[in-house]
Amino acid sequence: MTRFSIALLLAAVAAPLGTPALAQIQASAIARNASLWDANGKRVGKISRVHEDGSISLVVGEKLVRVPAATLTNANGKVSTSLTYKDLKRS
């Protein structure tokens, strides 16, 4: 095998290993008790828990709701979701 082939093989094996670390970085960037804002700019509530995969949990209405990390953004400490309050209440 050439050096290039070995390097390519090692890169392919190591690539999936970086994903959990990225989720942990995103999760650590969101603080517990921070406010969550919906897609319309409405304050939804305070974040109860930040999960290792970057998702969060909070109480919406009378239910504990888990919000997927893929819907979250954190701009200058303001945590927002691409979901609306109605979407969150329905879940």
Sequence and secondary structure as in RCSB ss.txt:
>XXXX:A:sequence
MTRFSIALLLAAVAAPLGTPALAQIQASAIARNASLWDANGKRVGKISRVHEDGSISLVVGEKLVRVPAATLTNA
NGKVSTSLTYKDLKRS
>XXXX:A:secstr
  HHHHHHHHHHHHGGGHHHHHHHHHHHHS TT EEE TTS EEEEEEEE TTS EEEEETTEEEEE GGGEEEE
TTEEEESS HHHHHH 
